[in-house]
Amino acid sequence: MSKLGQAFKAFFTALKSGAPVAAAEKPELPAAKPARSEALTLLAALQREARLIDFLMEPLDGYSDQQVAAAVRDIQADSRKVLQRMFALQPLRTENEGSTLTVPAGFDAAAIKLTGNVVGEAPYSGELMHPGWTATKLDLPVWQGSDASAKIVAPAEIEL
């Protein structure tokens, strides 16, 4: 007997016996895609609070090194505040740069990037060139705007 036939037989047997028949479960629908990507939300915050896009998109040829340096101080401090508020970034490694470290076999390639003359099999011994970063939280605001404006990173500003 086919599976369909078995299913019908089981259904009608349960129906005749008066036994309760479980209702068919509704299939789970995939989560709705957010109207705005988290990347654009972060980019908008960096622009709004640190004017990062304005700085990066501005040609610097007409400015002196002193003018650029003065602007960078504020942009760097304001960008750091945004990143700390949203991600609470911490160094991945606590050892000082220049420290000698042993990289064991089976290491996590997402946490350790080997550079230089990488030959043979782990364990490896090398110098810590950069401690890496890890986010200890993820606190991005949820987009509240319309779908039509979801890709706007910074609105046009019009002074009246």
C-alpha positions in Angstrom: 0.0 0.0 0.0 1.3 3.5 -0.9 2.1 6.1 1.8 -0.9 8.1 0.6 -3.1 5.0 1.0 -1.7 4.4 4.5 -2.4 8.0 5.4 -6.0 7.8 4.2 -6.5 4.5 6.0 -5.1 6.0 9.3 -7.3 9.1 8.9 -10.5 7.2 8.4 -9.7 4.7 11.1 -9.2 7.5 13.6 -12.4 9.2 12.3 -14.5 6.1 12.9 -13.0 5.5 16.3 -13.8 9.0 17.5 -10.1 9.6 18.4 -9.0 13.2 18.1 -7.1 13.9 14.9 -4.3 16.4 15.3 -4.7 19.5 13.1 -2.1 20.0 10.5 0.7 22.2 11.7 1.2 25.4 9.8 4.6 25.6 8.1 7.0 28.1 9.6 7.4 31.1 7.4 10.9 32.5 7.0 11.6 35.6 9.0 10.8 38.8 7.1 13.8 40.5 5.7 14.5 43.8 7.5 13.8 46.9 5.5 17.3 48.2 6.2 20.5 46.3 6.5 22.5 46.6 9.8 25.5 47.8 7.7 23.5 50.8 6.6 22.4 51.5 10.2 26.0 51.5 11.4 27.1 53.7 8.5 24.3 56.1 9.2 25.3 56.3 12.8 28.9 57.0 11.9 27.9 59.7 9.6 25.3 61.3 11.9 27.6 61.3 15.0 31.1 61.5 13.5 30.6 62.8 10.0 32.7 59.9 8.8 31.3 59.7 5.3 31.7 63.5 4.8 35.4 63.1 5.8 36.1 60.0 3.6 34.3 61.4 0.5 35.9 64.9 0.7 39.0 65.4 -1.5 41.7 66.5 0.9 44.1 68.0 -1.7 43.1 71.6 -0.8 43.7 71.2 3.0 46.9 71.5 5.0 48.1 68.5 7.0 47.3 70.5 10.2 43.6 71.0 9.0 43.3 67.3 8.2 44.8 66.3 11.5 42.5 68.6 13.5 39.4 67.1 11.7 40.7 63.6 12.2 40.8 64.0 16.0 37.1 64.7 16.3 36.1 62.1 13.7 38.2 59.4 15.4 36.9 60.2 18.9 33.2 60.4 17.8 33.5 57.2 15.7 35.1 55.4 18.7 32.0 56.4 20.8 29.6 54.9 18.2 31.6 51.6 18.0 31.8 51.3 21.7 28.1 52.0 22.3 27.0 49.5 19.6 29.7 46.8 19.9 31.7 47.3 23.2 34.8 46.4 21.3 37.6 44.7 23.3 41.0 43.4 22.2 40.8 39.7 21.3 44.3 38.9 22.7 45.5 40.5 26.0 49.2 39.9 25.4 51.3 42.9 24.3 52.2 43.3 20.7 55.6 41.8 20.1 55.0 39.0 22.5 55.9 35.5 21.4 52.9 33.2 21.2 52.3 29.5 20.5 49.5 28.7 18.1 48.2 25.2 18.8 47.0 22.6 16.3 43.3 23.0 15.5 43.4 26.8 16.2 40.4 28.9 15.2 41.3 30.6 11.9 38.6 33.2 12.5 40.5 34.3 15.7 44.1 33.9 14.5 45.5 35.0 11.2 48.9 33.5 10.4 51.2 35.8 8.3 54.7 35.6 7.1 56.5 32.3 6.3 53.8 29.8 7.2 55.1 26.3 6.6 54.5 22.9 8.1 51.9 21.9 10.7 50.8 23.6 13.9 51.8 24.2 16.6 53.4 27.4 15.4 55.4 30.0 17.3 55.3 33.6 16.3 55.2 37.2 17.3 51.9 38.9 18.0 51.6 41.7 15.5 48.0 42.8 16.2 45.8 41.7 19.1 42.6 41.6 17.0 39.2 42.9 18.1 36.0 41.2 19.4 32.6 42.6 19.9 31.2 41.9 23.4 27.7 43.1 22.4 25.6 44.0 19.4 23.2 46.9 20.0 22.2 48.3 16.7 19.1 50.4 16.6 16.1 48.9 14.8 15.1 50.8 11.6 11.9 52.7 12.2 11.7 54.5 8.8 9.9 53.6 5.6 11.1 51.0 3.1 11.5 53.9 0.6 14.1 55.6 2.7 15.8 52.5 4.0 18.9 53.1 1.9 19.4 56.7 2.8 22.5 57.0 5.0 22.3 60.7 5.6 19.4 63.1 4.7 20.1 66.2 2.7 20.3 69.2 5.1 18.5 72.4 4.2 18.9 75.5 6.4 16.0 77.9 6.4 
